[in-house]
């Protein structure tokens, strides 16, 4: 009887390029959200003319 060993070819769920894309997208979304929130906060605090 032979013993069959199955090894995973990929160590993680995502490849390096996919991880880079996910991290890059998360950073861009975070920066855009921060800009929008800061602009909304600034517009709300400005006195009405």
PDB file of N, CA, C, O and CB in Angstrom:
ATOM      1  N   UNK A   1       0.842  -1.192   0.000  1.00  0.00           N
ATOM      2  CA  UNK A   1       0.000   0.000   0.000  1.00  0.00           C
ATOM      3  C   UNK A   1       0.885   1.252   0.000  1.00  0.00           C
ATOM      4  O   UNK A   1       1.844   1.360   0.765  1.00  0.00           O
ATOM      5  CB  UNK A   1      -0.957   0.000   1.230  1.00  0.00           C
ATOM      6  N   UNK A   2       0.542   2.168  -0.858  1.00  0.00           N
ATOM      7  CA  UNK A   2       1.328   3.384  -0.945  1.00  0.00           C
ATOM      8  C   UNK A   2       0.680   4.488  -0.109  1.00  0.00           C
ATOM      9  O   UNK A   2      -0.543   4.576   0.005  1.00  0.00           O
ATOM     10  CB  UNK A   2       1.477   3.828  -2.412  1.00  0.00           C
ATOM     11  N   UNK A   3       1.534   5.318   0.467  1.00  0.00           N
ATOM     12  CA  UNK A   3       1.048   6.471   1.221  1.00  0.00           C
ATOM     13  C   UNK A   3       1.093   7.686   0.309  1.00  0.00           C
ATOM     14  O   UNK A   3       2.136   8.010  -0.258  1.00  0.00           O
ATOM     15  CB  UNK A   3       1.896   6.707   2.517  1.00  0.00           C
ATOM     16  N   UNK A   4      -0.030   8.346   0.175  1.00  0.00           N
ATOM     17  CA  UNK A   4      -0.100   9.527  -0.690  1.00  0.00           C
ATOM     18  C   UNK A   4      -0.121  10.772   0.186  1.00  0.00           C
ATOM     19  O   UNK A   4      -0.972  10.929   1.061  1.00  0.00           O
ATOM     20  CB  UNK A   4      -1.359   9.477  -1.618  1.00  0.00           C
ATOM     21  N   UNK A   5       0.826  11.639  -0.073  1.00  0.00           N
ATOM     22  CA  UNK A   5       0.900  12.892   0.690  1.00  0.00           C
ATOM     23  C   UNK A   5       0.491  14.042  -0.217  1.00  0.00           C
ATOM     24  O   UNK A   5       1.052  14.217  -1.298  1.00  0.00           O
ATOM     25  CB  UNK A   5       2.337  13.124   1.264  1.00  0.00           C
ATOM     26  N   UNK A   6      -0.474  14.813   0.219  1.00  0.00           N
ATOM     27  CA  UNK A   6      -0.939  15.965  -0.558  1.00  0.00           C
ATOM     28  C   UNK A   6      -0.468  17.227   0.147  1.00  0.00           C
ATOM     29  O   UNK A   6      -0.793  17.466   1.311  1.00  0.00           O
ATOM     30  CB  UNK A   6      -2.502  15.959  -0.723  1.00  0.00           C
ATOM     31  N   UNK A   7       0.287  18.013  -0.562  1.00  0.00           N
ATOM     32  CA  UNK A   7       0.767  19.270   0.025  1.00  0.00           C
ATOM     33  C   UNK A   7       0.111  20.444  -0.689  1.00  0.00           C
ATOM     34  O   UNK A   7      -0.113  20.415  -1.899  1.00  0.00           O
ATOM     35  CB  UNK A   7       2.318  19.374  -0.064  1.00  0.00           C
ATOM     36  N   UNK A   8      -0.185  21.460   0.081  1.00  0.00           N
ATOM     37  CA  UNK A   8      -0.822  22.642  -0.498  1.00  0.00           C
ATOM     38  C   UNK A   8       0.211  23.424  -1.296  1.00  0.00           C
ATOM     39  O   UNK A   8       1.322  23.683  -0.832  1.00  0.00           O
ATOM     40  CB  UNK A   8      -1.456  23.535   0.605  1.00  0.00           C
ATOM     41  N   UNK A   9      -0.185  23.791  -2.501  1.00  0.00           N
ATOM     42  CA  UNK A   9       0.748  24.534  -3.347  1.00  0.00           C
ATOM     43  C   UNK A   9       0.790  26.012  -2.961  1.00  0.00           C
ATOM     44  O   UNK A   9       1.770  26.701  -3.242  1.00  0.00           O
ATOM     45  CB  UNK A   9       0.359  24.389  -4.820  1.00  0.00           C
ATOM     46  N   UNK A  10      -0.276  26.497  -2.316  1.00  0.00           N
ATOM     47  CA  UNK A  10      -0.325  27.907  -1.912  1.00  0.00           C
ATOM     48  C   UNK A  10      -0.392  27.988  -0.400  1.00  0.00           C
ATOM     49  O   UNK A  10      -1.247  27.363   0.228  1.00  0.00           O
ATOM     50  CB  UNK A  10      -1.540  28.637  -2.553  1.00  0.00           C
ATOM     51  N   UNK A  11       0.503  28.754   0.174  1.00  0.00           N
ATOM     52  CA  UNK A  11       0.577  28.845   1.628  1.00  0.00           C
ATOM     53  C   UNK A  11      -0.572  29.692   2.185  1.00  0.00           C
ATOM     54  O   UNK A  11      -1.074  29.424   3.277  1.00  0.00           O
ATOM     55  CB  UNK A  11       1.928  29.436   2.056  1.00  0.00           C
ATOM     56  N   UNK A  12      -0.978  30.701   1.439  1.00  0.00           N
ATOM     57  CA  UNK A  12      -2.032  31.585   1.930  1.00  0.00           C
ATOM     58  C   UNK A  12      -3.226  31.545   0.986  1.00  0.00           C
ATOM     59  O   UNK A  12      -3.157  30.973  -0.102  1.00  0.00           O
ATOM     60  CB  UNK A  12      -1.509  33.030   2.080  1.00  0.00           C
ATOM     61  N   UNK A  13      -4.316  32.157   1.418  1.00  0.00           N
ATOM     62  CA  UNK A  13      -5.528  32.164   0.601  1.00  0.00           C
ATOM     63  C   UNK A  13      -5.357  33.080  -0.616  1.00  0.00           C
ATOM     64  O   UNK A  13      -6.010  32.878  -1.641  1.00  0.00           O
ATOM     65  CB  UNK A  13      -6.739  32.615   1.442  1.00  0.00           C
ATOM     66  N   UNK A  14      -4.491  34.073  -0.506  1.00  0.00           N
ATOM     67  CA  UNK A  14      -4.281  35.018  -1.598  1.00  0.00           C
ATOM     68  C   UNK A  14      -2.826  34.994  -2.021  1.00  0.00           C
ATOM     69  O   UNK A  14      -1.941  34.767  -1.197  1.00  0.00           O
ATOM     70  CB  UNK A  14      -4.701  36.442  -1.186  1.00  0.00           C
ATOM     71  N   UNK A  15      -2.577  35.224  -3.285  1.00  0.00           N
ATOM     72  CA  UNK A  15      -1.196  35.330  -3.754  1.00  0.00           C
ATOM     73  C   UNK A  15      -0.670  36.726  -3.393  1.00  0.00           C
ATOM     74  O   UNK A  15      -1.422  37.586  -2.934  1.00  0.00           O
ATOM     75  CB  UNK A  15      -1.100  35.069  -5.306  1.00  0.00           C
ATOM     76  N   UNK A  16       0.621  36.929  -3.608  1.00  0.00           N
ATOM     77  CA  UNK A  16       1.239  38.201  -3.225  1.00  0.00           C
ATOM     78  C   UNK A  16       0.620  39.370  -3.986  1.00  0.00           C
ATOM     79  O   UNK A  16       0.334  40.410  -3.393  1.00  0.00           O
ATOM     80  CB  UNK A  16       2.749  38.157  -3.475  1.00  0.00           C
ATOM     81  N   UNK A  17       0.411  39.209  -5.285  1.00  0.00           N
ATOM     82  CA  UNK A  17      -0.147  40.312  -6.068  1.00  0.00           C
ATOM     83  C   UNK A  17      -1.583  40.618  -5.637  1.00  0.00           C
ATOM     84  O   UNK A  17      -1.996  41.778  -5.618  1.00  0.00           O
ATOM     85  CB  UNK A  17      -0.103  39.977  -7.569  1.00  0.00           C
ATOM     86  N   UNK A  18      -2.342  39.571  -5.290  1.00  0.00           N
ATOM     87  CA  UNK A  18      -3.712  39.803  -4.824  1.00  0.00           C
ATOM     88  C   UNK A  18      -3.697  40.527  -3.481  1.00  0.00           C
ATOM     89  O   UNK A  18      -4.519  41.413  -3.246  1.00  0.00           O
ATOM     90  CB  UNK A  18      -4.484  38.466  -4.704  1.00  0.00           C
ATOM     91  N   UNK A  19      -2.775  40.160  -2.605  1.00  0.00           N
ATOM     92  CA  UNK A  19      -2.675  40.841  -1.310  1.00  0.00           C
ATOM     93  C   UNK A  19      -2.285  42.307  -1.507  1.00  0.00           C
ATOM     94  O   UNK A  19      -2.807  43.195  -0.832  1.00  0.00           O
ATOM     95  CB  UNK A  19      -1.644  40.129  -0.397  1.00  0.00           C
ATOM     96  N   UNK A  20      -1.358  42.549  -2.443  1.00  0.00           N
ATOM     97  CA  UNK A  20      -0.961  43.933  -2.708  1.00  0.00           C
ATOM     98  C   UNK A  20      -2.142  44.740  -3.228  1.00  0.00           C
ATOM     99  O   UNK A  20      -2.320  45.896  -2.843  1.00  0.00           O
ATOM    100  CB  UNK A  20       0.198  43.981  -3.715  1.00  0.00           C
ATOM    101  N   UNK A  21      -2.946  44.146  -4.097  1.00  0.00           N
ATOM    102  CA  UNK A  21      -4.120  44.844  -4.617  1.00  0.00           C
ATOM    103  C   UNK A  21      -5.126  45.129  -3.510  1.00  0.00           C
ATOM    104  O   UNK A  21      -5.706  46.213  -3.453  1.00  0.00           O
ATOM    105  CB  UNK A  21      -4.780  44.022  -5.725  1.00  0.00           C
ATOM    106  N   UNK A  22      -5.334  44.141  -2.620  1.00  0.00           N
ATOM    107  CA  UNK A  22      -6.286  44.343  -1.519  1.00  0.00           C
ATOM    108  C   UNK A  22      -5.808  45.438  -0.577  1.00  0.00           C
ATOM    109  O   UNK A  22      -6.591  46.298  -0.172  1.00  0.00           O
ATOM    110  CB  UNK A  22      -6.495  43.037  -0.739  1.00  0.00           C
ATOM    111  N   UNK A  23      -4.517  45.410  -0.224  1.00  0.00           N
ATOM    112  CA  UNK A  23      -3.978  46.428   0.682  1.00  0.00           C
ATOM    113  C   UNK A  23      -4.035  47.805   0.032  1.00  0.00           C
ATOM    114  O   UNK A  23      -4.410  48.784   0.678  1.00  0.00           O
ATOM    115  CB  UNK A  23      -2.528  46.087   1.081  1.00  0.00           C
ATOM    116  N   UNK A  24      -3.668  47.882  -1.238  1.00  0.00           N
ATOM    117  CA  UNK A  24      -3.713  49.157  -1.946  1.00  0.00           C
ATOM    118  C   UNK A  24      -5.124  49.708  -2.026  1.00  0.00           C
ATOM    119  O   UNK A  24      -5.351  50.899  -1.812  1.00  0.00           O
ATOM    120  CB  UNK A  24      -3.143  49.004  -3.339  1.00  0.00           C
ATOM    121  N   UNK A  25      -6.068  48.835  -2.334  1.00  0.00           N
ATOM    122  CA  UNK A  25      -7.464  49.271  -2.411  1.00  0.00           C
ATOM    123  C   UNK A  25      -7.960  49.749  -1.050  1.00  0.00           C
ATOM    124  O   UNK A  25      -8.668  50.752  -0.960  1.00  0.00           O
ATOM    125  CB  UNK A  25      -8.355  48.132  -2.928  1.00  0.00           C
ATOM    126  N   UNK A  26      -7.590  49.033   0.005  1.00  0.00           N
ATOM    127  CA  UNK A  26      -8.018  49.421   1.351  1.00  0.00           C
ATOM    128  C   UNK A  26      -7.444  50.785   1.725  1.00  0.00           C
ATOM    129  O   UNK A  26      -8.132  51.600   2.339  1.00  0.00           O
ATOM    130  CB  UNK A  26      -7.587  48.360   2.383  1.00  0.00           C
ATOM    131  N   UNK A  27      -6.196  51.033   1.362  1.00  0.00           N
ATOM    132  CA  UNK A  27      -5.572  52.326   1.673  1.00  0.00           C
ATOM    133  C   UNK A  27      -6.273  53.446   0.902  1.00  0.00           C
ATOM    134  O   UNK A  27      -6.565  54.501   1.464  1.00  0.00           O
ATOM    135  CB  UNK A  27      -4.055  52.302   1.330  1.00  0.00           C
ATOM    136  N   UNK A  28      -6.541  53.216  -0.377  1.00  0.00           N
ATOM    137  CA  UNK A  28      -7.203  54.247  -1.192  1.00  0.00           C
ATOM    138  C   UNK A  28      -8.596  54.535  -0.647  1.00  0.00           C
ATOM    139  O   UNK A  28      -8.987  55.696  -0.530  1.00  0.00           O
ATOM    140  CB  UNK A  28      -7.291  53.805  -2.674  1.00  0.00           C
ATOM    141  N   UNK A  29      -9.348  53.489  -0.314  1.00  0.00           N
ATOM    142  CA  UNK A  29     -10.699  53.681   0.235  1.00  0.00           C
ATOM    143  C   UNK A  29     -10.631  54.423   1.563  1.00  0.00           C
ATOM    144  O   UNK A  29     -11.456  55.298   1.828  1.00  0.00           O
ATOM    145  CB  UNK A  29     -11.416  52.321   0.420  1.00  0.00           C
ATOM    146  N   UNK A  30      -9.661  54.083   2.393  1.00  0.00           N
ATOM    147  CA  UNK A  30      -9.516  54.767   3.682  1.00  0.00           C
ATOM    148  C   UNK A  30      -9.205  56.244   3.510  1.00  0.00           C
ATOM    149  O   UNK A  30      -9.771  57.087   4.205  1.00  0.00           O
ATOM    150  CB  UNK A  30      -8.423  54.109   4.506  1.00  0.00           C
ATOM    151  N   UNK A  31      -8.302  56.560   2.579  1.00  0.00           N
ATOM    152  CA  UNK A  31      -7.945  57.969   2.343  1.00  0.00           C
ATOM    153  C   UNK A  31      -9.140  58.742   1.793  1.00  0.00           C
ATOM    154  O   UNK A  31      -9.412  59.862   2.224  1.00  0.00           O
ATOM    155  CB  UNK A  31      -6.752  58.072   1.364  1.00  0.00           C
ATOM    156  N   UNK A  32      -9.853  58.143   0.841  1.00  0.00           N
ATOM    157  CA  UNK A  32     -11.027  58.825   0.288  1.00  0.00           C
ATOM    158  C   UNK A  32     -12.086  59.053   1.355  1.00  0.00           C
ATOM    159  O   UNK A  32     -12.690  60.124   1.406  1.00  0.00           O
ATOM    160  CB  UNK A  32     -11.618  58.017  -0.867  1.00  0.00           C
ATOM    161  N   UNK A  33     -12.321  58.055   2.211  1.00  0.00           N
ATOM    162  CA  UNK A  33     -13.312  58.214   3.275  1.00  0.00           C
ATOM    163  C   UNK A  33     -12.880  59.317   4.238  1.00  0.00           C
ATOM    164  O   UNK A  33     -13.707  60.112   4.685  1.00  0.00           O
ATOM    165  CB  UNK A  33     -13.511  56.884   4.037  1.00  0.00           C
ATOM    166  N   UNK A  34     -11.576  59.367   4.558  1.00  0.00           N
ATOM    167  CA  UNK A  34     -11.084  60.398   5.476  1.00  0.00           C
ATOM    168  C   UNK A  34     -11.262  61.792   4.860  1.00  0.00           C
ATOM    169  O   UNK A  34     -11.653  62.733   5.551  1.00  0.00           O
ATOM    170  CB  UNK A  34      -9.592  60.149   5.822  1.00  0.00           C
ATOM    171  N   UNK A  35     -10.974  61.921   3.558  1.00  0.00           N
ATOM    172  CA  UNK A  35     -11.139  63.220   2.892  1.00  0.00           C
ATOM    173  C   UNK A  35     -12.600  63.651   2.878  1.00  0.00           C
ATOM    174  O   UNK A  35     -12.908  64.809   3.157  1.00  0.00           O
ATOM    175  CB  UNK A  35     -10.599  63.160   1.456  1.00  0.00           C
ATOM    176  N   UNK A  36     -13.499  62.728   2.557  1.00  0.00           N
ATOM    177  CA  UNK A  36     -14.922  63.063   2.512  1.00  0.00           C
ATOM    178  C   UNK A  36     -15.421  63.454   3.894  1.00  0.00           C
ATOM    179  O   UNK A  36     -16.135  64.447   4.039  1.00  0.00           O
ATOM    180  CB  UNK A  36     -15.741  61.882   1.966  1.00  0.00           C
ATOM    181  N   UNK A  37     -15.051  62.682   4.913  1.00  0.00           N
ATOM    182  CA  UNK A  37     -15.513  63.001   6.269  1.00  0.00           C
ATOM    183  C   UNK A  37     -14.946  64.333   6.758  1.00  0.00           C
ATOM    184  O   UNK A  37     -15.659  65.112   7.391  1.00  0.00           O
ATOM    185  CB  UNK A  37     -15.119  61.884   7.239  1.00  0.00           C
ATOM    186  N   UNK A  38     -13.679  64.598   6.471  1.00  0.00           N
ATOM    187  CA  UNK A  38     -13.096  65.865   6.917  1.00  0.00           C
ATOM    188  C   UNK A  38     -13.749  67.040   6.198  1.00  0.00           C
ATOM    189  O   UNK A  38     -13.956  68.094   6.800  1.00  0.00           O
ATOM    190  CB  UNK A  38     -11.575  65.876   6.679  1.00  0.00           C
ATOM    191  N   UNK A  39     -14.078  66.871   4.912  1.00  0.00           N
ATOM    192  CA  UNK A  39     -14.738  67.952   4.176  1.00  0.00           C
ATOM    193  C   UNK A  39     -16.144  68.182   4.713  1.00  0.00           C
ATOM    194  O   UNK A  39     -16.568  69.327   4.874  1.00  0.00           O
ATOM    195  CB  UNK A  39     -14.790  67.630   2.669  1.00  0.00           C
ATOM    196  N   UNK A  40     -16.871  67.100   4.991  1.00  0.00           N
ATOM    197  CA  UNK A  40     -18.225  67.250   5.539  1.00  0.00           C
ATOM    198  C   UNK A  40     -18.171  67.935   6.911  1.00  0.00           C
ATOM    199  O   UNK A  40     -18.997  68.794   7.218  1.00  0.00           O
ATOM    200  CB  UNK A  40     -18.925  65.867   5.654  1.00  0.00           C
ATOM    201  N   UNK A  41     -17.193  67.545   7.725  1.00  0.00           N
ATOM    202  CA  UNK A  41     -17.078  68.139   9.053  1.00  0.00           C
ATOM    203  C   UNK A  41     -16.749  69.614   8.943  1.00  0.00           C
ATOM    204  O   UNK A  41     -17.288  70.434   9.686  1.00  0.00           O
ATOM    205  CB  UNK A  41     -16.011  67.417   9.882  1.00  0.00           C
ATOM    206  N   UNK A  42     -15.839  69.963   7.990  1.00  0.00           N
ATOM    207  CA  UNK A  42     -15.454  71.364   7.824  1.00  0.00           C
ATOM    208  C   UNK A  42     -16.627  72.193   7.305  1.00  0.00           C
ATOM    209  O   UNK A  42     -16.846  73.317   7.758  1.00  0.00           O
ATOM    210  CB  UNK A  42     -14.257  71.482   6.868  1.00  0.00           C
ATOM    211  N   UNK A  43     -17.380  71.637   6.355  1.00  0.00           N
ATOM    212  CA  UNK A  43     -18.525  72.370   5.814  1.00  0.00           C
ATOM    213  C   UNK A  43     -19.601  72.569   6.879  1.00  0.00           C
ATOM    214  O   UNK A  43     -20.284  73.593   6.882  1.00  0.00           O
ATOM    215  CB  UNK A  43     -19.112  71.628   4.605  1.00  0.00           C
ATOM    216  N   UNK A  44     -19.755  71.615   7.768  1.00  0.00           N
ATOM    217  CA  UNK A  44     -20.795  71.717   8.800  1.00  0.00           C
ATOM    218  C   UNK A  44     -20.431  72.766   9.838  1.00  0.00           C
ATOM    219  O   UNK A  44     -21.315  73.416  10.397  1.00  0.00           O
ATOM    220  CB  UNK A  44     -21.012  70.359   9.482  1.00  0.00           C
ATOM    221  N   UNK A  45     -19.115  72.942  10.108  1.00  0.00           N
ATOM    222  CA  UNK A  45     -18.697  73.884  11.140  1.00  0.00           C
ATOM    223  C   UNK A  45     -18.522  75.315  10.622  1.00  0.00           C
ATOM    224  O   UNK A  45     -18.375  76.246  11.414  1.00  0.00           O
ATOM    225  CB  UNK A  45     -17.410  73.413  11.753  1.00  0.00           C
ATOM    226  N   UNK A  46     -18.536  75.493   9.299  1.00  0.00           N
ATOM    227  CA  UNK A  46     -18.399  76.858   8.786  1.00  0.00           C
ATOM    228  C   UNK A  46     -19.652  77.666   9.097  1.00  0.00           C
ATOM    229  O   UNK A  46     -20.762  77.156   8.952  1.00  0.00           O
ATOM    230  CB  UNK A  46     -18.133  76.846   7.267  1.00  0.00           C
ATOM    231  N   UNK A  47     -19.496  78.910   9.518  1.00  0.00           N
ATOM    232  CA  UNK A  47     -20.663  79.753   9.791  1.00  0.00           C
ATOM    233  C   UNK A  47     -21.396  80.094   8.502  1.00  0.00           C
ATOM    234  O   UNK A  47     -20.773  80.315   7.464  1.00  0.00           O
ATOM    235  CB  UNK A  47     -20.243  81.041  10.515  1.00  0.00           C
ATOM    236  N   UNK A  48     -22.703  80.135   8.573  1.00  0.00           N
ATOM    237  CA  UNK A  48     -23.502  80.459   7.400  1.00  0.00           C
ATOM    238  C   UNK A  48     -23.410  81.956   7.119  1.00  0.00           C
ATOM    239  O   UNK A  48     -23.463  82.772   8.040  1.00  0.00           O
ATOM    240  CB  UNK A  48     -24.976  80.026   7.600  1.00  0.00           C
ATOM    241  N   UNK A  49     -23.272  82.310   5.845  1.00  0.00           N
ATOM    242  CA  UNK A  49     -23.122  83.729   5.490  1.00  0.00           C
ATOM    243  C   UNK A  49     -24.478  84.332   5.247  1.00  0.00           C
ATOM    244  O   UNK A  49     -24.579  85.518   4.936  1.00  0.00           O
ATOM    245  CB  UNK A  49     -22.229  83.906   4.245  1.00  0.00           C
TER     246      UNK A  49
END
